[in-house]
Amino acid sequence: MTVNEGLRLMAGVFTLVSILLAHYVSPYWLLFTGFIALNLIQSAFTRWCPAMMILRKLGLRDA
């Protein structure tokens, strides 16, 4: 698995979890969903994402 694939997996899992938490626990969890979206948008323009650094440290390779 590459860093890009890991990033997509992480973003998808966090988004699904936050939506489920918003439905079953509190709608304030949608703020976390918004944070995920904003982070993905800024990383598209800046090519920098903290999650990518974490995934590299965990041993995932670049594409």
Backbone as numpy.savetxt, mean C-alpha at the origin, in Angstrom:
# Nx Ny Nz CAx CAy CAz Cx Cy Cz
9.17 -13.03 -6.48 8.32 -11.86 -6.48 9.22 -10.62 -6.48
8.86 -9.65 -7.30 9.63 -8.42 -7.37 9.04 -7.36 -6.43
9.76 -6.26 -6.28 9.31 -5.17 -5.42 7.98 -4.61 -5.94
7.86 -4.44 -7.25 6.61 -3.90 -7.81 5.42 -4.81 -7.54
5.61 -6.09 -7.69 4.53 -7.03 -7.41 4.19 -7.04 -5.93
5.21 -6.98 -5.08 4.99 -6.92 -3.64 4.25 -5.66 -3.22
4.59 -4.55 -3.86 3.91 -3.29 -3.56 2.44 -3.35 -3.93
2.14 -3.91 -5.09 0.73 -4.06 -5.50 -0.02 -4.98 -4.55
0.63 -6.06 -4.15 0.01 -6.98 -3.20 -0.26 -6.29 -1.87
0.74 -5.56 -1.36 0.58 -4.87 -0.09 -0.54 -3.82 -0.16
-0.56 -3.04 -1.21 -1.60 -2.01 -1.36 -2.98 -2.64 -1.47
-3.10 -3.72 -2.21 -4.39 -4.39 -2.34 -4.89 -4.98 -1.04
-3.99 -5.63 -0.31 -4.38 -6.24 0.97 -4.77 -5.16 1.98
-3.95 -4.11 2.08 -4.27 -3.03 3.02 -5.59 -2.35 2.66
-5.85 -2.17 1.37 -7.10 -1.55 0.95 -8.29 -2.42 1.31
-8.22 -3.71 1.03 -9.32 -4.61 1.37 -9.55 -4.68 2.88
-8.47 -4.75 3.65 -8.60 -4.81 5.10 -9.23 -3.53 5.64
-8.80 -2.38 5.12 -9.36 -1.12 5.62 -10.84 -0.97 5.24
-11.23 -1.47 4.08 -12.64 -1.42 3.69 -13.46 -2.33 4.60
-12.95 -3.52 4.88 -13.66 -4.41 5.80 -13.77 -3.81 7.19
-12.69 -3.20 7.67 -12.74 -2.55 8.98 -13.71 -1.38 8.99
-13.78 -0.64 7.88 -14.73 0.47 7.79 -16.16 -0.03 7.83
-16.40 -1.16 7.23 -17.76 -1.72 7.20 -18.17 -2.29 8.55
-17.26 -3.02 9.19 -17.62 -3.73 10.41 -17.26 -3.01 11.71
-16.30 -2.08 11.68 -15.84 -1.46 12.91 -16.21 0.02 12.97
-15.63 0.81 12.05 -15.86 2.25 12.08 -15.57 2.83 10.70
-16.40 3.75 10.26 -16.15 4.37 8.94 -14.87 5.21 8.90
-14.30 5.51 10.05 -13.04 6.26 10.07 -11.89 5.48 9.44
-12.04 4.18 9.30 -11.01 3.38 8.63 -10.88 3.76 7.16
-11.87 4.44 6.60 -11.76 4.88 5.21 -10.67 5.95 5.05
-10.30 6.60 6.14 -9.18 7.53 6.08 -7.89 6.79 5.75
-7.75 5.58 6.25 -6.58 4.75 5.92 -6.60 4.38 4.45
-7.77 4.08 3.91 -7.90 3.80 2.48 -7.46 5.00 1.67
-7.88 6.19 2.10 -7.47 7.41 1.41 -5.96 7.64 1.49
-5.37 7.32 2.63 -3.91 7.44 2.78 -3.20 6.52 1.81
-3.69 5.32 1.64 -3.09 4.38 0.70 -3.15 4.94 -0.71
-4.31 5.47 -1.08 -4.48 6.04 -2.42 -3.55 7.23 -2.63
-3.46 8.13 -1.66 -2.58 9.29 -1.80 -1.11 8.87 -1.92
-0.72 7.86 -1.17 0.65 7.37 -1.25 0.95 6.78 -2.63
0.00 6.04 -3.19 0.20 5.48 -4.52 0.28 6.58 -5.57
-0.54 7.62 -5.43 -0.51 8.73 -6.39 0.81 9.48 -6.32
1.27 9.81 -5.10 2.53 10.55 -5.00 3.70 9.70 -5.48
3.66 8.40 -5.26 4.77 7.55 -5.71 4.80 7.44 -7.24
3.66 7.61 -7.89 3.64 7.59 -9.35 4.39 8.78 -9.93
4.35 9.91 -9.23 5.02 11.12 -9.71 6.46 11.22 -9.22
6.73 10.80 -8.00 8.06 10.98 -7.43 8.95 9.75 -7.55
8.36 8.60 -7.87 9.08 7.33 -7.96 9.73 6.96 -6.63
9.15 7.42 -5.50 9.65 7.11 -4.16 8.49 6.64 -3.30
8.69 5.52 -2.63 7.64 4.97 -1.79 8.31 4.27 -0.60
7.92 4.62 0.62 8.52 3.98 1.79 8.32 2.46 1.80
7.19 2.00 1.31 6.92 0.56 1.30 7.91 -0.18 0.41
8.36 0.46 -0.65 9.34 -0.19 -1.54 10.67 -0.39 -0.83
11.06 0.57 -0.01 12.30 0.41 0.77 12.17 -0.76 1.73
11.02 -0.89 2.37 10.78 -2.00 3.30 10.83 -3.33 2.57
10.19 -3.39 1.40 10.18 -4.64 0.64 11.58 -5.02 0.17
12.39 -4.03 -0.21 13.78 -4.32 -0.59 14.57 -4.87 0.60
14.37 -4.30 1.78 15.06 -4.79 2.97 14.61 -6.19 3.34
13.39 -6.57 2.97 12.90 -7.91 3.22 13.43 -8.92 2.20
14.15 -8.42 1.17 14.79 -9.33 0.24 14.16 -9.43 -1.12
13.13 -8.65 -1.40 12.54 -8.70 -2.74 13.45 -7.98 -3.70
13.51 -8.47 -4.91 14.42 -7.89 -5.90 13.69 -6.88 -6.79
14.45 -5.96 -7.37 13.89 -4.99 -8.30 13.56 -5.68 -9.62
12.64 -5.09 -10.35 12.24 -5.68 -11.64 13.32 -5.55 -12.67
